[in-house]
Amino acid sequence: MKQIRCAVLVTIIGFLTICAPKAFAFQVNPCYRVLEIKNGVPNQGRIRAWFINTCWLKNDFNTVHEHLTNFAINEYLEPGYYLRNPKVALVNRASGDSVNFITGAEWPKGAKPQHTTYGIIYGSWWNDDPLMFTWGEGANFTTGLLKLRRQFEDTHAEYRGGVSGCWVKAADYLPWHSHYGRMQYLHFMTNEPNAGDDQARLRKTTSEALLWMEFAYKVAIKKIKADDPLTEADEIKLGMPRVDLNYCLEDKKNEKVRTLFAPAGTDYEGRNLLTPDVALGSMLHVMQDSFSPAHTCRVDEYVAGRPYAVLTNVYNYGEQVKANLGDYHHDKDDYPGWLITYTRTGKHVYDNDPIVVGAWLIKAVDQQMEWDDVRKHLEQTIFKRSDRPASEPLPVCIGSSKA
């Protein structure tokens, strides 16, 4: 098949990285750029000149999702896998190494099904760009960015759909619901007011996130196939607007699971092959966002003698970006301290971080684990809530200005 792929060569400085969008979720900057690690700190080069045809596009957004996704993949396979020299320590890599692993071969580690890194990376973009506007190249990429920009403006009556000439009412628009509506769980955010009960919001968000991840997991292990129908019952269960309306399909019977996870087109074989990895990447995105201080409050706590960052609260996206104090969401969506520690030393500050649990989730997919076992593990690790008594004051949130 003709693979969908990035158009750039990725430079590795210190460890494996990749090209891509903005960091940790919302005000996305899905730009093809060189990603780096300089002196042990994640970084990226400036946006390539031939992509930046729009004056609103910013160069200073960080590519956290791509770093985290690649670290999880690498930790699952073996350190240095994509550099073809796993015995070389991460902190000792010389600068200037290059590898275009987004166009690399399928993983040879007996994965069932086999994976492609680019498919999982696109999946880590999907939650921010569910109509896949930015998966093209050249003019298609620039046009896609303009469409993507509009989806973050919540004042329009209609928005551009996933195919040319398609306009979608705001109430039916999939990207709108992922940031302002019922599907904020795609970013481990709540659609409940921040003035509500903290624990009730956290329980509800966790439940909704796990419901989505159950669906995506079954797609990733091909229990739900790419060419299976995506039914109205599925959409209602997931709190999702009608996907057929987002593509202006004449007949809802033509709406498939691949419609949701792979760009529209007639290459059905290629789209079917891509779909499971995109679903897997979407799950990684949810877990990664749950560790952003812009999305949640986590505090230090030992669980069975191991250091964890446990959940105590979850936030509402719309209220943050419109807060009187400014765009708290964007200000906090950055490289966290625990990630910098990992890139500098290879050690985990928290045993339930999204790199550790992300690697475990990829393994679970490859081993075709039962969802009930996967859910239980996620609840006990990445989505673990604080066990402190309600009468005991909580520490300040990890990553907050007071921490």
N, C-alpha and C positions, 0 to 999 in steps of 0.2 A: 504494500500500500504506500501511498505518498504520505509521509509523516508530517504532521503539523510541528513546526519547530521555530525556535528563536533564530534570528538572522545574525547573531553576533557570536564572536569567540569570547569565552569567559576566561578572565585572567585570575589565577590563584596566587595570592600573596600570603603565605603562611598556612593556608588550609583551603579545602574546597568550598566554592561559593558559586553564585549563579546570577543571571540577568533577570530583571523583573520589576514588579510594582512597588508601591509604597509599603511602608511597614505596618504591622499590627492593625490593620483593618480599614479605617473609614475614609479619610480624605486621601484617596488612593492616587498614587503616581506610578502607573504601570509602565515604566519606561525601560527600554533596553539600554543597559549601561554595564560597565565593568564593575564587578563586586570584588572586594578585597578584604584582607585582614592585614592591618598595618600595626606593627608592634603589639600584636595580640588583640587588637581592638577591631571589631567588624566595621567595615566602611564600604564605600562605593565611589566609583568615579562619577564625573558629571555626565549628564545625558548627552548622548551622541548628537552632534549638530544636525544630521540629516533627519532625525526624528522630531526635533523640537521646532515645529512650525507654528506653534500656538503660544502667544505671549503669556498666557495665564499659567503655563506649566512651570512648576517649581523644580529646582534641582536639589533641594536640601532635604527631601524626605528620605527616610531610611528604609532599607530592604530587609526588615526583620523576618518576615514570613519565609523568604527564600533561604536565608541563613539557617533558620531553625529547621526547616524541612530538610535541607541537605545534611545538617548535622545528625538529624534523626535517621535518615537513610544511611549515612556513613557509619553511625554507631551500630546500626543493625547489621550491616554487611561486614565491615571491619574497618578500623581506622586507615585512612589513606587509600581506600579501594579505588577511587576514581583517579588517583595520582599514579596508580599501578606500582606503588611501592609502599605497602602497608607497614614496613618495618621502620620507616623514617618518621621520627616524632613530629607531631603537629607543630610544636614550638620551634623546631629547627629547620623548617622548610625554607629554602632560599627563595628570594623574590624572583619573579619573572616566569614561573612555571605557568603553562597554559594548557587547558583542556576544554574541549567543547562537548561536555558530557550531556548537555541537553539534547544533543543529537546522537548520543551513544546507543550502543546495542542494548537489547533486553538483558536484564540481569541474569547471569548464568548460575545463580545460587539455588536452583531448584524451586524457585518461586512458583506457586500454583494459585492463580495464574502468574506468568512472568510479568514483570513491571518494566516501564520506561520512566526514567527520571523526569523527562519533560512532561509526561502525563500527570505525574503527581504534583509537579510544580504548577502546572495549569490549574490543577485542583485546588492548590493553596491560594490561587487568585480568585477562584470561582465565587466564593462567598462575597467578595467585594465587587465582582463583575459577573453576576449570574447570567447575563445575556451574552457574555463572552465578546464584548465589543473590542477588546484590546488584544485579541489573539492573532491578528493579522500582521502584515508588514507594509512598509512604505505608506502610500496614501491611505490604505485601509486602516492602518494603525492610527494615523493622525485623525481620520474621520471618527474612528472608534473612541479616541480620547475626548473628542468634542461631545459625543453622545454620553460618554461616561460622566463628564463634568455636569451635564444637565440632570443626571439622575440624582445628584446630591443636592439639587435645588428642590425644595419641597413645596414650591408655590405654583407649579404648572398644573393645568387641567389634563394635559396629555403629554406622553413621552414617546420617544422612538422605540420601536420594538426590535426584536432580534433579527429581522430581515428588512431589506430595503423597501420603503414605501409603507411600512407598518407603523401605525400610531396606536398607542394604548392609553386608555383612561387611567388616571392616577390611582383610582380605587382598585384597578386590576393589575397594576404594574409591579412585577416581581422585584426589581431593584429597590423601588420605593419601600416596599414592605420589609425588605431586609435591613433597612436603616432607620425607618421611622414607624414601621408598623409591626405586625404580628410576628415577623420572622427575625427579629433582632437576636434571637437565640443563635442564629448562624455566626454571630460574633460573641457569643456568651454575654449578651446584654439583655436587659429586661425591657418589656414594653409597658411596665407598670410605673406609675409616678414614683419618683425618688422619695416622696414624703410618706410612702406606704411602709408596711412592716418589712424590715430588712430580711428576716429569716423566711418569711412567706415568699418574697420576691426571689430569694436565692433558691428555695426549693422548686418553685415554678420554673425558673430559668434552667436549672439543672435537668428537670424532667423533660422540658421541651428540647433542650440540646441533645439529650440521650435518645429521644424519640427520633430526631433527625438522624443521629448517628446510627441508630438501628437500621433505618432505611438505607443510608449510604453504605453501611457495612455489608448489608445483604447484596447491594449492587457490586461492591468491591470483591466479594467472594463469588459473584455470579450466581448466587441463589435467586436474585432478581436479575434477569438478563437485560442487556441493553435494548433489545428489540421487543421487550415486554411492553404492553400498554401502560401508560401513566394515567391512572383513572381519576375520576372526580373524587372517589372515596379516598384515594391516596392524598390528593390535594387538601381535602377537608381535614384529614387526620393530621397533616403537617402544618395546618394553618396557612396554606399556600394559595395565592390567587391562581386562577386558571392559566396554565402554561400555554395552552393553545391560543389564547387571546394575545399573549406576548409575542407570538409569531404569526398572528393573523391566519391561522390554519383554517381552511374552508370546512374541514371535517375533523371533529375532535378525535375520531377513531385513528387519525394519523399521528396523534400525540403519543410518543414513545418515551421510555426512560432516557434514551440517547438524546431526545429533544432537550431534556433538562441539562445534560452533562457534556454534550459535544456540539460544536458549532453547526448551524444548519448547512445542508448540502446533500449531494447525491452519493457521496462516497460512504455508503452505509457500512461497508466492512471496516473502513478506517475509523469511523465514528464508534462502531461497536467495540473495537479493540481499545479505543481511548477511554471509553466511559468508565470502566472499573477503577482505573488509576485516578481519574478526576474525582470520583466519589471518595476515594481514599484521601486524596489531598484536601478535600473539603472537611473531612473529619479532623485532620491535623490542624487546619485553620481554626476550628472551634476551640480546640485544646490550647493552641498558642494564644488566641485572644483571651482566654480565661486567665492567663498569667500576666496580662497587661494591666498596670495600675490605672489605666484609663477606663477599663471595663469592670474591674472587680477590686475588692479589698481582700488581700491575703495577709496573714500574719505568720510569724515563725512559731512552729509548734513541733514537738517530737511525737512521732507516731510509732509505737512499737520500738522505741529507741532510735529511730531514724529521723533525720531533719526533714521536715516538710514545710511547704508554704500552703497553709490551709485557708479555705474560703470563709469570709465572714459577711460579705456584702457584694451586691452586683448593681451596676449603674444603668441609667437610661441614656442612650446616645443623644437623642434630640435635646434633652434638657442640658446636657453638658456643652454642646456646641453653641447653645444660645444663652449660656450662663452670663450673668453680669460681670463675672471675673474674667471673661474671655474664653477662648477655646481650650478648655481644660483637656478635652479629649485628645486633640492634636498635640498639646504640650506634653502629655504623658505617654504618647505612643512612640517610644524610643527604645534604644538598646538598653535592656535592664542590666543591673549590676551582676546578677547571677550568670547572665550570658557572657559578659565580658570575662568573668572569672573562668568560665569554661573554655573560652577561646584562648585565653592566656595559659591555662594550666592543664586543660583536659579534665578537670575535676568538677563535680556537680555540687553546688551549694545546697540544693534541695533534691531529695531522691524521688520526688514526684514532678519534676519539671517536664515541659513538653518535649524535650529531647529524649529523656529516658522513656517516658510513656509513649512518645511517638514511635520510637524504635520497637517497643513492645507491641504496639498496635499493628505495625507492618508485619511483625512475626505472627501475630494472631491471624491476620488475613492469609498469610502464606500457609499456616497450619489449619485453616478452615475451622477455627475454634467456634463453638456455639456462642450465639450472641449473649445468652444469659451469663456465661462466664466472662465474656468481654465487658459487659455492663457492670458486673460486680467489681471487676478489677478497676475500671475507670472511676466508679464511685468511691473506691477505697484509696485511690491515688490522686489523679489529676483533679477530680471533683470532690475531694475530701473536705468536709466542713469542720470547723473548729469544734473541739470537744470541751472547751472551757465552760464552766458553769455560767449561767446568765448573770449571776451576782458578781462575777469576777470581771474587773475592767479588762478590755482588750488592749493589746499593744497597738501602736500606730501602724497603719498599713505599710506594707513593704513597697518601697518606691515613692512614697509620699514625701512632700517637702519637709515633713516633720520627722521622717525616719532617720 
